[in-house]
């Protein structure tokens, strides 16, 4: 026979009382922690505000309010995504704010609790980018650390200085010339793909250009041929595309900025699975190449002469990876395999998407402005005659002066990287006022390049701006598509070489007709400046 225990009110009451006491203590503790946290935030914000309020900005941007107002802005933008996508709205918001403060050339705002000063005239940009102290990238770069870790793009302090010193010789012009055959060959594949699709078709040129630059960067950086242009379904290509899409989704949602929350989402799981796949691929290539190098005679590296760079014979084309592995084999404790992978991943990231957008925007603009395309055709015909297949040499590149002007003007109107950001590791004086330590200074390059005091008729495509006689005397920090100063883009010379070769191969064979005017192109500010719905160009054989 089972017995049922009977409890009276007198038995339960002490237990309930104890629970109430414990709950009250817990609630009081949580409230105290919250009050202490908010007090800390308020103190920090007030200290920052004392300096930031001296810069132009909205009067509603006050301490403590910014986190709520930023969240409200993001929530509003997300709700309107069915009308205009989030990335386009962010781009338009930044461009509109710059117009509102056009006269001042700068404005302050808060991104969450982070104080930000946006500057878009040459003098303050020079003050920021020439600093040898303010070198740390903005917190916006943190979202790509799972892939790149602390490579050259994201590292700071002494690590960045050592890496920069190590890697700069890798972009010596003698080494870059060794890669001309690779860039030429992949450009020919790109051109032949158009030919195989039939005559007078129109294309969204962004995807095929991206596959072309991916082939180029993979072979030049890793010495590995992935044939992305012929095999778009390879695991590596798919993983890079998934990572890029996940970047965008993470930027769109403030909740996803918190990594544990992002990891729990479907996008987060796909992102980290793809990162793992990319790391495994890179590690495999590194280890295989390392074994090959260890079999080579040591004197292949050690016996350098005056015509060598890094001790690598210029007659023997070597990928960028070999330069990194040489340093690793010399000092494996201080430059590990993981360090090698960080730099390979960094250059894979920086070298394919940014260059792809640079080429895509250039082809679109050249197809839109036929009078400038005619001048490029004349220049190329004077160099190559009727030969449409000959490899482009370094001497040929020097003769492509008008094409270079067109590429520079394209980068002025549509810079591949829309923003540069630095976190102030100490107080920084901008335009006579102090930006406090911990704040972010941001350069919206898109707006900087539209300063009409430097570039009259800034919305017009005028390549002649970059002829030597017209560029003479121009402020050197009014045009910074590759950034400037100590942390400028280490690969800018390679990027310009690649862009010239790819575009020249296309225009030696085709006439381009862009189908949509610039007013109809929806621009999206992500990690790179993209057209939301592609760039459609009709490709006509010459």
N, C-alpha and C positions, 0 to 999 in steps of 0.2 A: 504494500500500500504506500503510495507516494504521499509525502507530506508537503503541503504548500506553505512556504514561509509567509507569514503575515507581518506587514510593516505598518506601524502606526505613524501618524503625522509627527509625533515626537521623535521617532527614529530618523525620519527623512530630513526634518528641518535643519539639523546641524550640518548635514552633508550639503544641502542647498546653500546654506549660509556660507560655508567654506568655498563653494564654487563661485558664489557672487563675489567674495573677497578676492579670490584668485583672478577672476575676470576683470575686476576693477583695477587690480594692480597691473595686469597685463595691458589693459586699455590706457592706464595712466603712463605706463612705460612707453607704449607706442606713441602716445601723444607727445610725451616729452622728447622722444627721439625726433619726431616730426618737427616739433618747435625748434629744437637745436639745429636740425638740418636746414630749415627755412631761415633761421637766424644767420647761419653760416652763409647761405646763398645770398641773403639780403646784404650782409656786410660786404661780401665780395662784389656784389653787383653795384652797391653804392660807391665802393672804392673805384671800380671800373668806370661807373657813370660820371664820376667827378672829372675824368679825362675825356670820355667819349662824347659828353654833351657839348663840347666845344666844336665838334665837327658837325657839318650840315646833316639834317635828318628829320624824320617825323617827330613832332612834339609828343606824340602818343607813345613813343618808344621809351619807356621808363623802366627802371629796375623792378624786378619781380614780375612785371606784366609780360615781358618778352616771351617766356616759355609758353604761357597760355595763348598769347596772340599768334605765335609761330604755329602751335598745334592747330589753332582755329583756321589759319591760312591753309595749312596742308589739308585739313579736313574739308574745307570749302572747295579746294582744287580737286580733291579726290571725288567729291560729289558731282562735280561738273565734268568729270572725265568722259561722260557719254556725249558731251557736246564738243569739247576740245580736250585732247589727251593731256595728261598731267605734265609730261615733259615739255610740251609746247607752251602750256600755261606758265610754267616756271621760267622758261626762256623769255616769254613776253613780259612777265612781271619784272624780271631783271632789266630788260631793255627799257621798259616804261619808266622804272625808277631812275635809270641813268638819264633819261630825257628830262625828267622832273628836276634833276639836279645838274643839268648840263652846264650851267654857268659856273657852278662851284667846282665841277669836275670830280666830285666825290660825295658819298653819303654813308651814314652809319645805319646799321640795323642789327637786330638780334636773331640768331638762328638757335632756337631753344634758349638756353642760358648763355650761349656763346656770343660775345660782342664781336661784330664784324665791321670793318671799314672797307668799302668798295672804292677803288680809285681808278680813274680812267682818263687821266691826262698825263703827258709825258714826264713832267718834272717830278711829281710824287711817285710815279712808277719807277723812275730812276733811283729815287731815294730808297725805295724798297729793294729793288733787284740788285743794286750794287753793294748792299750791305754784306759784309763778311761775317756778320754775327747772326742776323735773322735769316737762317737757312733751313729751318725745319718746315716741312710741308704742312699744310693745313689738315685739320682733323677729317676733312672730306676724303682724304686718301686712305683712311683707316679701313674702309670697306673692301679695298683690294689687297689688304695685307694677308688674308688667308691664302691667296695665290702667290703673291710676290714676296711675302715675308718682309725682310729688311734689305732688299736689293737697292740698287743705286737710286731708283725713283723714290722709295719710301724711307730710306735710312737717314740717320741724322748724326750730327756731331762728328767725332773722330772716325767712326766707321765710314760715314759718307766720304770724308776727306781722303781716307786711305783708298777706298774703292775708286773714287774719281781719278786719283793719281795713277792707280793701277790700270784703269781702263781707257784713259784718254789716248795713249799711243795706238790702241786697237782701231782707232778711226783715222789713222794717218792716211794721207791720200794714196800712198803706195799700196797699202792693204786694200783700200776701197777699189782701186783699179783691178785688183785680182778678182773682184766679184762682178765685173762687167759682163763676162760670158754668162753667168747665172741670170742676171737681170735681163740680158738680151734674150736668152733662151725662153724664159718664162713669159716675156713680153710677146714673143712670137707665138707661143701657145695661146695667149690671150687674143691676139689678132686672128689666128686661124680659127678659134672658136666662133668668132663673129662670122667668118667666111662660111663655116660649115652649117650655120643656121639659116642660110639663104639670104637673098638680096633684099635690101630696103626694109628690113624688119626694124621695129622699135624695141628697145630694151630698157629695163630698169638696170642701169649700169652698176649700181652699188654692189650687188652680190657677186658678179663675175670679177669686178675689180678687187674685192676683198679676198676672193680665192687666189687671185694672181699675187697679191702682196703677201698672202700667207705662204704660198709656195716659195717666194723669193726669200722671205725672212727665215723660213725654216731651213732652207738649204745654206744660206749664208751664215746663220747663227750656229746651227747644229751640224751642218754638213749632212743633213738627212733629207731625202726626197720623199715628200708625202703625196705629191700629185693631187693637190686639193682641187685644181681646175678640172681634172678628169675624174676624180673620185670624191665628190662632195659628201658622201655618206661615210667616210672613214671615221673611226671612233674619235681620233684626235680633233678633227674638224668639228664634229658634232659637239664634243665637250667644250670647245672654245665658244661655240655659238650659244650653248646653254648658259655658260658663265656670263657672257655678255648680256643675255636677256635677264638673268637673275640680278645683275647689277642694277638694271633699270627698275625692276620691281622693288628692290630694296630701297632705292632712292625715293620711290614714290610714297612709301609709308614710314612715318616717323617711328612706329612701333618696331619695324624691322631694323631700325638703326641699333637696337639693343640685340646683340648677337644671340643670346640664348633664345629669345623669342623668334628670331629669324631662323635659327636651326630647327625649331619645331614646325615651321611652315613647310608646305610642299616645295615652294621655291627654294627655301633654305636647304632642304634635303637634296634637291637636285643640284644646287650650287656646290655643296660640299662633296657630293659624290663625283661631280665633274672635276672639281679641284683635285681630288685624290687621283682620278684618272690622268689628269694632266701631269701631276707630279710623278706618277709611276712611269709615264712615257718618257719624260725628261730624264729621270734617274736612269732608266734603261739605256737611253742613248749615251748618257755621260759615262756610264760604267763600261759600255762596249767600246767607246772611243778611247777611254783611258787605257784599256787593255791593249789596244792597237798602238797607242803612243809609247807604252812601256816596252814594246818590242822594238821600237826604233832606236838606232844608235844615239847615244847621248849627244854626240857631236852635231847631230842634225839641229839641236837647239842651242848648244853652247858656242859653236864656232860662227859667231856673227861677224859680218864685215860692215863696211860703211853703207852698203846698199840694202842692209837688212833693217827691219823694224821688229823689235822684240826678239831678235835672233831667229826670225822665221824668214826663210828665203822667199823673196818676192816671186821667183819663178815657180814656186810650189804653192798653189792656192790652198789655203787652210781656212776652215771656218773659224768664226769667233770663239767657238768652244775650245779649240786647240790652245788659244792664247790663255784662256782661263785655266785649262788643265795643266798647262806648263807651270803656271804659278802655284797650282795645287801640288803638283809633284815636287816642286822645289821646297815647299813648306806646308805639308799636309796638316800640321797641327793648327796653324794660324789661318789657313785658307782651305777649309774642308770641302768635301763633296757637296755638302748642303749649301755652302757659300757659292759654289759653282752653279748649283741649280737655281739659287735665288737670282743670279745675274742672267742666266739663260732665260728663265721665265720672265724676268723684267723686260728683256729686249724682245722677246716674243710678243709680249703685251703691247709695248710701246711701238714696236716696229711694223705691225701689220695693220691695226685698225686706224691709227692716226694717218698713216700714209695712204691707206685705202680711201679715206674720206678726202684727203688732199687731192688725190688723182680724180676722184669722182666729181667733186665740185668743179675742178678745172675743166674736165671734159664737158660737163653740163654748161658752164659759162662760155666756153669756146664754141659749143654748138648753138648757143643762144645769140652770140654776137658774131655774125658771119663776116663782117669786114675785118675783124681781128683774126678770124680763122684763115681768111684769104692771105693775110700777111704772114701767118705761120707757114702755110703751104708754100708760099714763095721762098721763105727762108730755108725750109727743109729741102725744097727742090734744088736750091742753089748749092746745097751741101751734098745731096745724094743723087741728084739727077733723076733718072727714071728707075733707079735701083730701089726696090721696095723691101728688100730682105737683108741687105748687108748689115753686119753687126755695127752698132754704134760704138765709137771709140771715145776716149777722153778728149781727143782733139776735136771731134765732132761736137761734143757737149759744149766746148768753149765757144763754138760758132753759133750756138742756138740762143742768141741774145734776146730776140723778141719773144721767143717761147718762154724764156726765163722770166721776162717781164710779165707775161700773162699768168704764169704760175704764181708769182709773187702777188699780183693783184687779186687773184683768186683767193689766196691765203689771207689777204687783207679783208675781203668781204666775208669769207667763210673760214675763219681759222679752225683747223682741225680740233684743237683743244680750246674750248670756249672760255675757260677760267684758269687763272693761276692763284694759288693761295699759300700764304705763309703764316705760321703761328709765331707770335712774338715771344722769343725766349728771354727777352728783356725789353725795357721801354724803348720805343722807337719814335723819333721825331719825324712827322710828316707835315709838310706845309706849315711849319712853325708850331704845331701842336703835338702833344705827346699821345701816342697810342700805347696803352699800358701793357705790361707783361701779361701774357696769357690770352690777349685778344688776337683775332685773325685779321690779316689784311688781304683783301682779295682784289685781283685785277681781272675785270671782265673784258677780255681781249676784243671781243666782238664790238664793244662800245668804244674802247680805246682807238681802234682802227677807223672809227667814224668821226674822229675829231675834225670838224670842218676847218679849223684854223691850220691844220697840218695837211689835210686832204680835202681841198675844195670839191664840191659836188660829191660828197662821200658815198652816196648810194649808186653812183655811176661806175661802170666797168671801164677804167681808163688805164690800160697797161703802161702807157707812156710815162706814168708817174714814176716808174722805176728805171727809166733811162738815166744813165749817170749824170747827165747835165740837169735833170729835173730832181733827182734825189739829193744832189749836193746841198749841204747845209741843213738837211732835215734832221730833226732831233732823233738821235739813235734809239730812244726808247718810245718813240711814237708808233713803231711797228715791231712787234715782238711775237711773231707766230710760233717761234721756237723758244720763247722766253728769252732771257738775257742775263748777263751777270754770271756769278760763280756757278749758279745752278741752271744754266741754260741747257738746252737739249744736246746731249753729247753726240747724238746721231744725226744732227741736222744736215750735215754735208752728204751723208749717205742717203737721207730721205730726199733731198733735192736731186741728187744723181738718179735715184730710182724713178722719181716722178717725171723727170725730163725724158728718160729712156722709154718708159711705158707710153707716155703721151705722144712722143715723137714716132714711135712704131705705129700707133693707131692712126695718126694724121698723115703719115706717109702712104697709108693704104686706103683711108676712108675720109669722107666728108661727113660731118656730124650736123644733125638738125635737132635741137632740143625742142620738145613738144609743149612744155609748159613755161609760162612766164614766171619770173621770180616772185611776183606778188601771190601766186597760187601755191608756192612751196611752203609747207608747214615745217618750220625748223624746230628741232628738239635738242635741248641741251642735256646731254648725258655725260659719260666720260669723254666722249667726242661729240662734235657738232654734226648731227644727222638730219637728213630730210625724213620726216615722218613716213611719207608714202612713196619714197624712192625718187629717183631722178631718171625720167624716161627720155631717151635719145634715139633718134632714127639714124641708122648707120648705113651710109651710101658708099659703095665702092667708087674709088676715083678712076 
